[in-house]
Amino acid sequence: MQYLTTAEVAERYRTAESTVRYWRQIEKGPRGIKIGKRVLYPEAELLRYERALIEGRDEWGLAS
């Protein structure tokens, strides 16, 4: 399984690292896992998050 850093997730979604950290804080974005002091994001979780966005699911409080 591949893991991405906060910086890599920010680059993937073309947003700031602070935005990715904010999503984690308010539990509205892809779920990361904390390993030591680092937060890593499993690629499978990012794909699940993207599918939810496309399908308009409210799993992350994103549906309009």
N, CA, C and O atoms as a Tripos MOL2 file, in Angstrom:
@<TRIPOS>MOLECULE
protein
  256   255    64     0     0
PROTEIN
NO_CHARGES

@<TRIPOS>ATOM
      1 N           0.8440   -1.1710    0.0000 N.3       1 MET1
      2 CA          0.0000    0.0000    0.0000 C.3       1 MET1
      3 C           0.8940    1.2410    0.0000 C.2       1 MET1
      4 O           1.9050    1.2890    0.7010 O.2       1 MET1
      5 N           0.5190    2.2170   -0.7750 N.am      2 GLN2
      6 CA          1.2960    3.4470   -0.8620 C.3       2 GLN2
      7 C           0.6700    4.5280    0.0190 C.2       2 GLN2
      8 O          -0.5520    4.6440    0.1090 O.2       2 GLN2
      9 N           1.5280    5.3110    0.6630 N.am      3 TYR3
     10 CA          1.0880    6.3920    1.5340 C.3       3 TYR3
     11 C           1.6270    7.7120    1.0090 C.2       3 TYR3
     12 O           2.7450    7.7760    0.4990 O.2       3 TYR3
     13 N           0.8290    8.7640    1.1340 N.am      4 LEU4
     14 CA          1.2420   10.0920    0.7100 C.3       4 LEU4
     15 C           1.3520   10.9990    1.9260 C.2       4 LEU4
     16 O           0.6150   10.8490    2.9000 O.2       4 LEU4
     17 N           2.2820   11.9400    1.8520 N.am      5 THR5
     18 CA          2.4330   12.9280    2.9160 C.3       5 THR5
     19 C           1.4000   14.0360    2.7310 C.2       5 THR5
     20 O           0.7140   14.0980    1.7110 O.2       5 THR5
     21 N           1.3010   14.8970    3.7230 N.am      6 THR6
     22 CA          0.3970   16.0430    3.6300 C.3       6 THR6
     23 C           0.7670   16.9050    2.4270 C.2       6 THR6
     24 O          -0.1150   17.3770    1.7100 O.2       6 THR6
     25 N           2.0530   17.1110    2.2010 N.am      7 ALA7
     26 CA          2.5020   17.9140    1.0580 C.3       7 ALA7
     27 C           2.0840   17.2730   -0.2620 C.2       7 ALA7
     28 O           1.6570   17.9710   -1.1820 O.2       7 ALA7
     29 N           2.2040   15.9620   -0.3620 N.am      8 GLU8
     30 CA          1.8210   15.2640   -1.5920 C.3       8 GLU8
     31 C           0.3140   15.3190   -1.8240 C.2       8 GLU8
     32 O          -0.1390   15.4430   -2.9620 O.2       8 GLU8
     33 N          -0.4630   15.2260   -0.7430 N.am      9 VAL9
     34 CA         -1.9220   15.3250   -0.8680 C.3       9 VAL9
     35 C          -2.2960   16.7330   -1.3240 C.2       9 VAL9
     36 O          -3.1510   16.9000   -2.1940 O.2       9 VAL9
     37 N          -1.6590   17.7360   -0.7420 N.am     10 ALA10
     38 CA         -1.9250   19.1220   -1.1340 C.3      10 ALA10
     39 C          -1.6120   19.3290   -2.6130 C.2      10 ALA10
     40 O          -2.3760   19.9820   -3.3250 O.2      10 ALA10
     41 N          -0.5090   18.7840   -3.0690 N.am     11 GLU11
     42 CA         -0.1460   18.9020   -4.4840 C.3      11 GLU11
     43 C          -1.1610   18.1760   -5.3640 C.2      11 GLU11
     44 O          -1.5440   18.6830   -6.4190 O.2      11 GLU11
     45 N          -1.5890   17.0150   -4.9440 N.am     12 ARG12
     46 CA         -2.5590   16.2240   -5.7120 C.3      12 ARG12
     47 C          -3.8660   16.9850   -5.9070 C.2      12 ARG12
     48 O          -4.4680   16.9340   -6.9800 O.2      12 ARG12
     49 N          -4.3060   17.6970   -4.8560 N.am     13 TYR13
     50 CA         -5.5720   18.4260   -4.9190 C.3      13 TYR13
     51 C          -5.3900   19.9110   -5.2160 C.2      13 TYR13
     52 O          -6.3440   20.6880   -5.1770 O.2      13 TYR13
     53 N          -4.1560   20.2880   -5.5110 N.am     14 ARG14
     54 CA         -3.8340   21.6820   -5.8620 C.3      14 ARG14
     55 C          -4.3520   22.6660   -4.8180 C.2      14 ARG14
     56 O          -5.0430   23.6370   -5.1280 O.2      14 ARG14
     57 N          -3.9970   22.3810   -3.5920 N.am     15 THR15
     58 CA         -4.3920   23.2340   -2.4730 C.3      15 THR15
     59 C          -3.2040   23.3690   -1.5270 C.2      15 THR15
     60 O          -2.1710   22.7300   -1.7240 O.2      15 THR15
     61 N          -3.3510   24.1860   -0.5200 N.am     16 ALA16
     62 CA         -2.2760   24.4030    0.4470 C.3      16 ALA16
     63 C          -2.2230   23.2630    1.4680 C.2      16 ALA16
     64 O          -3.2310   22.6190    1.7590 O.2      16 ALA16
     65 N          -1.0340   23.0350    1.9980 N.am     17 GLU17
     66 CA         -0.8900   22.0260    3.0520 C.3      17 GLU17
     67 C          -1.7720   22.3730    4.2460 C.2      17 GLU17
     68 O          -2.3250   21.4820    4.8910 O.2      17 GLU17
     69 N          -1.9060   23.6580    4.5400 N.am     18 SER18
     70 CA         -2.7440   24.0700    5.6710 C.3      18 SER18
     71 C          -4.2020   23.6740    5.4490 C.2      18 SER18
     72 O          -4.9160   23.3860    6.4100 O.2      18 SER18
     73 N          -4.6470   23.6580    4.2030 N.am     19 THR19
     74 CA         -6.0170   23.2390    3.8970 C.3      19 THR19
     75 C          -6.1870   21.7550    4.1890 C.2      19 THR19
     76 O          -7.1940   21.3440    4.7660 O.2      19 THR19
     77 N          -5.2130   20.9600    3.7960 N.am     20 VAL20
     78 CA         -5.2700   19.5140    4.0620 C.3      20 VAL20
     79 C          -5.2830   19.2720    5.5670 C.2      20 VAL20
     80 O          -6.0330   18.4230    6.0490 O.2      20 VAL20
     81 N          -4.4620   20.0060    6.3120 N.am     21 ARG21
     82 CA         -4.4600   19.8680    7.7780 C.3      21 ARG21
     83 C          -5.8080   20.2910    8.3620 C.2      21 ARG21
     84 O          -6.2990   19.6680    9.3030 O.2      21 ARG21
     85 N          -6.4050   21.3440    7.8090 N.am     22 TYR22
     86 CA         -7.7170   21.8030    8.2780 C.3      22 TYR22
     87 C          -8.7780   20.7390    8.0200 C.2      22 TYR22
     88 O          -9.6070   20.4660    8.8880 O.2      22 TYR22
     89 N          -8.7570   20.1370    6.8330 N.am     23 TRP23
     90 CA         -9.7040   19.0580    6.5280 C.3      23 TRP23
     91 C          -9.5940   17.9570    7.5790 C.2      23 TRP23
     92 O         -10.6030   17.4280    8.0460 O.2      23 TRP23
     93 N          -8.3670   17.6200    7.9420 N.am     24 ARG24
     94 CA         -8.1570   16.5670    8.9450 C.3      24 ARG24
     95 C          -8.7260   17.0050   10.2910 C.2      24 ARG24
     96 O          -9.3620   16.2140   10.9870 O.2      24 ARG24
     97 N          -8.4980   18.2570   10.6530 N.am     25 GLN25
     98 CA         -8.9740   18.7910   11.9290 C.3      25 GLN25
     99 C         -10.4970   18.7480   12.0230 C.2      25 GLN25
    100 O         -11.0400   18.3920   13.0690 O.2      25 GLN25
    101 N         -11.1890   19.1060   10.9450 N.am     26 ILE26
    102 CA        -12.6570   19.1460   10.9830 C.3      26 ILE26
    103 C         -13.2880   17.8600   10.4620 C.2      26 ILE26
    104 O         -14.5110   17.7610   10.3570 O.2      26 ILE26
    105 N         -12.4520   16.8770   10.1350 N.am     27 GLU27
    106 CA        -12.8960   15.5540    9.6650 C.3      27 GLU27
    107 C         -13.7820   15.6500    8.4300 C.2      27 GLU27
    108 O         -14.8250   15.0000    8.3570 O.2      27 GLU27
    109 N         -13.3640   16.4660    7.4510 N.am     28 LYS28
    110 CA        -14.1470   16.6450    6.2250 C.3      28 LYS28
    111 C         -13.3920   16.2090    4.9720 C.2      28 LYS28
    112 O         -13.9190   16.3550    3.8690 O.2      28 LYS28
    113 N         -12.2040   15.6900    5.1000 N.am     29 GLY29
    114 CA        -11.4290   15.2830    3.9350 C.3      29 GLY29
    115 C         -11.0050   13.8370    4.0520 C.2      29 GLY29
    116 O         -11.5400   13.0920    4.8730 O.2      29 GLY29
    117 N         -10.0430   13.4340    3.2350 N.am     30 PRO30
    118 CA         -9.5570   12.0530    3.3170 C.3      30 PRO30
    119 C          -8.9290   11.7990    4.6880 C.2      30 PRO30
    120 O          -8.2850   12.6760    5.2660 O.2      30 PRO30
    121 N          -9.1260   10.6090    5.1820 N.am     31 ARG31
    122 CA         -8.6220   10.2670    6.5160 C.3      31 ARG31
    123 C          -7.1510    9.8740    6.4520 C.2      31 ARG31
    124 O          -6.7450    9.0150    5.6690 O.2      31 ARG31
    125 N          -6.3860   10.5180    7.2830 N.am     32 GLY32
    126 CA         -4.9780   10.1810    7.3870 C.3      32 GLY32
    127 C          -4.7450    9.3310    8.6180 C.2      32 GLY32
    128 O          -5.6070    9.2170    9.4900 O.2      32 GLY32
    129 N          -3.5690    8.7410    8.6740 N.am     33 ILE33
    130 CA         -3.1950    7.9780    9.8610 C.3      33 ILE33
    131 C          -1.9130    8.5760   10.4180 C.2      33 ILE33
    132 O          -1.0270    8.9830    9.6660 O.2      33 ILE33
    133 N          -1.8250    8.6240   11.7130 N.am     34 LYS34
    134 CA         -0.6580    9.2080   12.3490 C.3      34 LYS34
    135 C           0.3300    8.1040   12.6810 C.2      34 LYS34
    136 O           0.0040    7.1440   13.3790 O.2      34 LYS34
    137 N           1.5320    8.2590   12.1720 N.am     35 ILE35
    138 CA          2.6150    7.3210   12.4530 C.3      35 ILE35
    139 C           3.7350    8.1560   13.0620 C.2      35 ILE35
    140 O           4.4070    8.9210   12.3700 O.2      35 ILE35
    141 N           3.9210    7.9950   14.3570 N.am     36 GLY36
    142 CA          4.8580    8.8680   15.0580 C.3      36 GLY36
    143 C           4.3170   10.2870   15.0220 C.2      36 GLY36
    144 O           3.1920   10.5380   15.4540 O.2      36 GLY36
    145 N           5.1150   11.2130   14.5090 N.am     37 LYS37
    146 CA          4.6820   12.6110   14.4050 C.3      37 LYS37
    147 C           4.1250   12.9400   13.0270 C.2      37 LYS37
    148 O           3.6130   14.0380   12.8100 O.2      37 LYS37
    149 N           4.2220   12.0070   12.1050 N.am     38 ARG38
    150 CA          3.7920   12.2600   10.7230 C.3      38 ARG38
    151 C           2.3750   11.7740   10.4830 C.2      38 ARG38
    152 O           1.9440   10.7640   11.0390 O.2      38 ARG38
    153 N           1.6610   12.5090    9.6440 N.am     39 VAL39
    154 CA          0.3480   12.0710    9.1850 C.3      39 VAL39
    155 C           0.5260   11.6150    7.7450 C.2      39 VAL39
    156 O           1.0190   12.3650    6.9020 O.2      39 VAL39
    157 N           0.1220   10.3840    7.4720 N.am     40 LEU40
    158 CA          0.2120    9.8300    6.1260 C.3      40 LEU40
    159 C          -1.1810    9.4490    5.6540 C.2      40 LEU40
    160 O          -2.0510    9.0940    6.4490 O.2      40 LEU40
    161 N          -1.3710    9.5310    4.3510 N.am     41 TYR41
    162 CA         -2.6710    9.2600    3.7520 C.3      41 TYR41
    163 C          -2.5560    8.0580    2.8240 C.2      41 TYR41
    164 O          -1.8450    8.1250    1.8220 O.2      41 TYR41
    165 N          -3.2450    6.9550    3.1360 N.am     42 PRO42
    166 CA         -3.2210    5.7980    2.2430 C.3      42 PRO42
    167 C          -3.8470    6.1790    0.8970 C.2      42 PRO42
    168 O          -4.8970    6.8200    0.8550 O.2      42 PRO42
    169 N          -3.2060    5.7850   -0.1820 N.am     43 GLU43
    170 CA         -3.7300    6.1080   -1.5080 C.3      43 GLU43
    171 C          -5.1510    5.5740   -1.6810 C.2      43 GLU43
    172 O          -5.9780    6.2200   -2.3240 O.2      43 GLU43
    173 N          -5.4390    4.4100   -1.1190 N.am     44 ALA44
    174 CA         -6.7880    3.8400   -1.2260 C.3      44 ALA44
    175 C          -7.8220    4.7730   -0.5950 C.2      44 ALA44
    176 O          -8.9420    4.8830   -1.0930 O.2      44 ALA44
    177 N          -7.4530    5.4410    0.4910 N.am     45 GLU45
    178 CA         -8.3640    6.3870    1.1440 C.3      45 GLU45
    179 C          -8.5980    7.6150    0.2600 C.2      45 GLU45
    180 O          -9.7100    8.1400    0.2020 O.2      45 GLU45
    181 N          -7.5530    8.0650   -0.4230 N.am     46 LEU46
    182 CA         -7.7090    9.2080   -1.3330 C.3      46 LEU46
    183 C          -8.6380    8.8470   -2.4870 C.2      46 LEU46
    184 O          -9.4650    9.6610   -2.8980 O.2      46 LEU46
    185 N          -8.5070    7.6410   -3.0040 N.am     47 LEU47
    186 CA         -9.3890    7.2010   -4.0920 C.3      47 LEU47
    187 C         -10.8340    7.1010   -3.6170 C.2      47 LEU47
    188 O         -11.7600    7.4510   -4.3480 O.2      47 LEU47
    189 N         -11.0200    6.6220   -2.3900 N.am     48 ARG48
    190 CA        -12.3710    6.5280   -1.8170 C.3      48 ARG48
    191 C         -12.9710    7.9240   -1.6430 C.2      48 ARG48
    192 O         -14.1500    8.1360   -1.9280 O.2      48 ARG48
    193 N         -12.1760    8.8550   -1.1850 N.am     49 TYR49
    194 CA        -12.6030   10.2450   -1.0200 C.3      49 TYR49
    195 C         -12.9990   10.8480   -2.3710 C.2      49 TYR49
    196 O         -14.0260   11.5190   -2.4810 O.2      49 TYR49
    197 N         -12.1900   10.6090   -3.3830 N.am     50 GLU50
    198 CA        -12.4830   11.1380   -4.7240 C.3      50 GLU50
    199 C         -13.7720   10.5480   -5.2850 C.2      50 GLU50
    200 O         -14.5680   11.2670   -5.8890 O.2      50 GLU50
    201 N         -13.9870    9.2460   -5.0910 N.am     51 ARG51
    202 CA        -15.2450    8.6300   -5.5460 C.3      51 ARG51
    203 C         -16.4440    9.2590   -4.8490 C.2      51 ARG51
    204 O         -17.4740    9.5020   -5.4770 O.2      51 ARG51
    205 N         -16.3110    9.5210   -3.5490 N.am     52 ALA52
    206 CA        -17.4050   10.1440   -2.7950 C.3      52 ALA52
    207 C         -17.7070   11.5350   -3.3420 C.2      52 ALA52
    208 O         -18.8700   11.9290   -3.4270 O.2      52 ALA52
    209 N         -16.6760   12.2740   -3.7100 N.am     53 LEU53
    210 CA        -16.8880   13.6060   -4.2920 C.3      53 LEU53
    211 C         -17.6350   13.5050   -5.6140 C.2      53 LEU53
    212 O         -18.5730   14.2610   -5.8660 O.2      53 LEU53
    213 N         -17.2140   12.5730   -6.4500 N.am     54 ILE54
    214 CA        -17.8370   12.3960   -7.7670 C.3      54 ILE54
    215 C         -19.2880   11.9640   -7.6250 C.2      54 ILE54
    216 O         -20.1580   12.4350   -8.3570 O.2      54 ILE54
    217 N         -19.5450   11.0680   -6.6820 N.am     55 GLU55
    218 CA        -20.8970   10.5280   -6.5020 C.3      55 GLU55
    219 C         -21.7750   11.4050   -5.6210 C.2      55 GLU55
    220 O         -22.9650   11.1270   -5.4720 O.2      55 GLU55
    221 N         -21.2180   12.4510   -5.0380 N.am     56 GLY56
    222 CA        -21.9960   13.3690   -4.2180 C.3      56 GLY56
    223 C         -22.4390   12.7970   -2.8920 C.2      56 GLY56
    224 O         -23.4410   13.2400   -2.3310 O.2      56 GLY56
    225 N         -21.7030   11.8110   -2.3750 N.am     57 ARG57
    226 CA        -22.0650   11.2100   -1.0870 C.3      57 ARG57
    227 C         -21.7100   12.1480    0.0610 C.2      57 ARG57
    228 O         -20.7640   12.9290   -0.0300 O.2      57 ARG57
    229 N         -22.4680   12.0610    1.1220 N.am     58 ASP58
    230 CA        -22.2950   12.9290    2.2800 C.3      58 ASP58
    231 C         -21.3790   12.3140    3.3400 C.2      58 ASP58
    232 O         -21.3920   12.7460    4.4930 O.2      58 ASP58
    233 N         -20.6000   11.3290    2.9660 N.am     59 GLU59
    234 CA        -19.7380   10.6190    3.9090 C.3      59 GLU59
    235 C         -18.7830   11.5580    4.6520 C.2      59 GLU59
    236 O         -18.4740   11.3320    5.8220 O.2      59 GLU59
    237 N         -18.3210   12.6040    3.9790 N.am     60 TRP60
    238 CA        -17.4100   13.5660    4.5810 C.3      60 TRP60
    239 C         -18.0870   14.9180    4.7770 C.2      60 TRP60
    240 O         -17.4090   15.9260    4.9740 O.2      60 TRP60
    241 N         -19.4030   14.9490    4.7250 N.am     61 GLY61
    242 CA        -20.1000   16.2180    4.8740 C.3      61 GLY61
    243 C         -19.9300   17.1200    3.6710 C.2      61 GLY61
    244 O         -19.9330   18.3440    3.8010 O.2      61 GLY61
    245 N         -19.7800   16.5120    2.4850 N.am     62 LEU62
    246 CA        -19.4750   17.2840    1.2850 C.3      62 LEU62
    247 C         -20.6570   17.4820    0.3520 C.2      62 LEU62
    248 O         -20.5890   18.3080   -0.5580 O.2      62 LEU62
    249 N         -21.7260   16.7510    0.5550 N.am     63 ALA63
    250 CA        -22.8620   16.8560   -0.3710 C.3      63 ALA63
    251 C         -23.5140   18.2180   -0.2350 C.2      63 ALA63
    252 O         -23.5490   18.8050    0.8470 O.2      63 ALA63
    253 N         -24.0250   18.7050   -1.3440 N.am     64 SER64
    254 CA        -24.6610   20.0250   -1.3110 C.3      64 SER64
    255 C         -26.1410   19.9100   -1.0500 C.2      64 SER64
    256 O         -26.8380   20.9240   -0.9890 O.2      64 SER64
@<TRIPOS>BOND
     1     1     2 1
     2     2     3 1
     3     3     4 2
     4     3     5 am
     5     5     6 1
     6     6     7 1
     7     7     8 2
     8     7     9 am
     9     9    10 1
    10    10    11 1
    11    11    12 2
    12    11    13 am
    13    13    14 1
    14    14    15 1
    15    15    16 2
    16    15    17 am
    17    17    18 1
    18    18    19 1
    19    19    20 2
    20    19    21 am
    21    21    22 1
    22    22    23 1
    23    23    24 2
    24    23    25 am
    25    25    26 1
    26    26    27 1
    27    27    28 2
    28    27    29 am
    29    29    30 1
    30    30    31 1
    31    31    32 2
    32    31    33 am
    33    33    34 1
    34    34    35 1
    35    35    36 2
    36    35    37 am
    37    37    38 1
    38    38    39 1
    39    39    40 2
    40    39    41 am
    41    41    42 1
    42    42    43 1
    43    43    44 2
    44    43    45 am
    45    45    46 1
    46    46    47 1
    47    47    48 2
    48    47    49 am
    49    49    50 1
    50    50    51 1
    51    51    52 2
    52    51    53 am
    53    53    54 1
    54    54    55 1
    55    55    56 2
    56    55    57 am
    57    57    58 1
    58    58    59 1
    59    59    60 2
    60    59    61 am
    61    61    62 1
    62    62    63 1
    63    63    64 2
    64    63    65 am
    65    65    66 1
    66    66    67 1
    67    67    68 2
    68    67    69 am
    69    69    70 1
    70    70    71 1
    71    71    72 2
    72    71    73 am
    73    73    74 1
    74    74    75 1
    75    75    76 2
    76    75    77 am
    77    77    78 1
    78    78    79 1
    79    79    80 2
    80    79    81 am
    81    81    82 1
    82    82    83 1
    83    83    84 2
    84    83    85 am
    85    85    86 1
    86    86    87 1
    87    87    88 2
    88    87    89 am
    89    89    90 1
    90    90    91 1
    91    91    92 2
    92    91    93 am
    93    93    94 1
    94    94    95 1
    95    95    96 2
    96    95    97 am
    97    97    98 1
    98    98    99 1
    99    99   100 2
   100    99   101 am
   101   101   102 1
   102   102   103 1
   103   103   104 2
   104   103   105 am
   105   105   106 1
   106   106   107 1
   107   107   108 2
   108   107   109 am
   109   109   110 1
   110   110   111 1
   111   111   112 2
   112   111   113 am
   113   113   114 1
   114   114   115 1
   115   115   116 2
   116   115   117 am
   117   117   118 1
   118   118   119 1
   119   119   120 2
   120   119   121 am
   121   121   122 1
   122   122   123 1
   123   123   124 2
   124   123   125 am
   125   125   126 1
   126   126   127 1
   127   127   128 2
   128   127   129 am
   129   129   130 1
   130   130   131 1
   131   131   132 2
   132   131   133 am
   133   133   134 1
   134   134   135 1
   135   135   136 2
   136   135   137 am
   137   137   138 1
   138   138   139 1
   139   139   140 2
   140   139   141 am
   141   141   142 1
   142   142   143 1
   143   143   144 2
   144   143   145 am
   145   145   146 1
   146   146   147 1
   147   147   148 2
   148   147   149 am
   149   149   150 1
   150   150   151 1
   151   151   152 2
   152   151   153 am
   153   153   154 1
   154   154   155 1
   155   155   156 2
   156   155   157 am
   157   157   158 1
   158   158   159 1
   159   159   160 2
   160   159   161 am
   161   161   162 1
   162   162   163 1
   163   163   164 2
   164   163   165 am
   165   165   166 1
   166   166   167 1
   167   167   168 2
   168   167   169 am
   169   169   170 1
   170   170   171 1
   171   171   172 2
   172   171   173 am
   173   173   174 1
   174   174   175 1
   175   175   176 2
   176   175   177 am
   177   177   178 1
   178   178   179 1
   179   179   180 2
   180   179   181 am
   181   181   182 1
   182   182   183 1
   183   183   184 2
   184   183   185 am
   185   185   186 1
   186   186   187 1
   187   187   188 2
   188   187   189 am
   189   189   190 1
   190   190   191 1
   191   191   192 2
   192   191   193 am
   193   193   194 1
   194   194   195 1
   195   195   196 2
   196   195   197 am
   197   197   198 1
   198   198   199 1
   199   199   200 2
   200   199   201 am
   201   201   202 1
   202   202   203 1
   203   203   204 2
   204   203   205 am
   205   205   206 1
   206   206   207 1
   207   207   208 2
   208   207   209 am
   209   209   210 1
   210   210   211 1
   211   211   212 2
   212   211   213 am
   213   213   214 1
   214   214   215 1
   215   215   216 2
   216   215   217 am
   217   217   218 1
   218   218   219 1
   219   219   220 2
   220   219   221 am
   221   221   222 1
   222   222   223 1
   223   223   224 2
   224   223   225 am
   225   225   226 1
   226   226   227 1
   227   227   228 2
   228   227   229 am
   229   229   230 1
   230   230   231 1
   231   231   232 2
   232   231   233 am
   233   233   234 1
   234   234   235 1
   235   235   236 2
   236   235   237 am
   237   237   238 1
   238   238   239 1
   239   239   240 2
   240   239   241 am
   241   241   242 1
   242   242   243 1
   243   243   244 2
   244   243   245 am
   245   245   246 1
   246   246   247 1
   247   247   248 2
   248   247   249 am
   249   249   250 1
   250   250   251 1
   251   251   252 2
   252   251   253 am
   253   253   254 1
   254   254   255 1
   255   255   256 2
@<TRIPOS>SUBSTRUCTURE
     1 MET1         2 RESIDUE 1 A MET
     2 GLN2         6 RESIDUE 1 A GLN
     3 TYR3        10 RESIDUE 1 A TYR
     4 LEU4        14 RESIDUE 1 A LEU
     5 THR5        18 RESIDUE 1 A THR
     6 THR6        22 RESIDUE 1 A THR
     7 ALA7        26 RESIDUE 1 A ALA
     8 GLU8        30 RESIDUE 1 A GLU
     9 VAL9        34 RESIDUE 1 A VAL
    10 ALA10       38 RESIDUE 1 A ALA
    11 GLU11       42 RESIDUE 1 A GLU
    12 ARG12       46 RESIDUE 1 A ARG
    13 TYR13       50 RESIDUE 1 A TYR
    14 ARG14       54 RESIDUE 1 A ARG
    15 THR15       58 RESIDUE 1 A THR
    16 ALA16       62 RESIDUE 1 A ALA
    17 GLU17       66 RESIDUE 1 A GLU
    18 SER18       70 RESIDUE 1 A SER
    19 THR19       74 RESIDUE 1 A THR
    20 VAL20       78 RESIDUE 1 A VAL
    21 ARG21       82 RESIDUE 1 A ARG
    22 TYR22       86 RESIDUE 1 A TYR
    23 TRP23       90 RESIDUE 1 A TRP
    24 ARG24       94 RESIDUE 1 A ARG
    25 GLN25       98 RESIDUE 1 A GLN
    26 ILE26      102 RESIDUE 1 A ILE
    27 GLU27      106 RESIDUE 1 A GLU
    28 LYS28      110 RESIDUE 1 A LYS
    29 GLY29      114 RESIDUE 1 A GLY
    30 PRO30      118 RESIDUE 1 A PRO
    31 ARG31      122 RESIDUE 1 A ARG
    32 GLY32      126 RESIDUE 1 A GLY
    33 ILE33      130 RESIDUE 1 A ILE
    34 LYS34      134 RESIDUE 1 A LYS
    35 ILE35      138 RESIDUE 1 A ILE
    36 GLY36      142 RESIDUE 1 A GLY
    37 LYS37      146 RESIDUE 1 A LYS
    38 ARG38      150 RESIDUE 1 A ARG
    39 VAL39      154 RESIDUE 1 A VAL
    40 LEU40      158 RESIDUE 1 A LEU
    41 TYR41      162 RESIDUE 1 A TYR
    42 PRO42      166 RESIDUE 1 A PRO
    43 GLU43      170 RESIDUE 1 A GLU
    44 ALA44      174 RESIDUE 1 A ALA
    45 GLU45      178 RESIDUE 1 A GLU
    46 LEU46      182 RESIDUE 1 A LEU
    47 LEU47      186 RESIDUE 1 A LEU
    48 ARG48      190 RESIDUE 1 A ARG
    49 TYR49      194 RESIDUE 1 A TYR
    50 GLU50      198 RESIDUE 1 A GLU
    51 ARG51      202 RESIDUE 1 A ARG
    52 ALA52      206 RESIDUE 1 A ALA
    53 LEU53      210 RESIDUE 1 A LEU
    54 ILE54      214 RESIDUE 1 A ILE
    55 GLU55      218 RESIDUE 1 A GLU
    56 GLY56      222 RESIDUE 1 A GLY
    57 ARG57      226 RESIDUE 1 A ARG
    58 ASP58      230 RESIDUE 1 A ASP
    59 GLU59      234 RESIDUE 1 A GLU
    60 TRP60      238 RESIDUE 1 A TRP
    61 GLY61      242 RESIDUE 1 A GLY
    62 LEU62      246 RESIDUE 1 A LEU
    63 ALA63      250 RESIDUE 1 A ALA
    64 SER64      254 RESIDUE 1 A SER
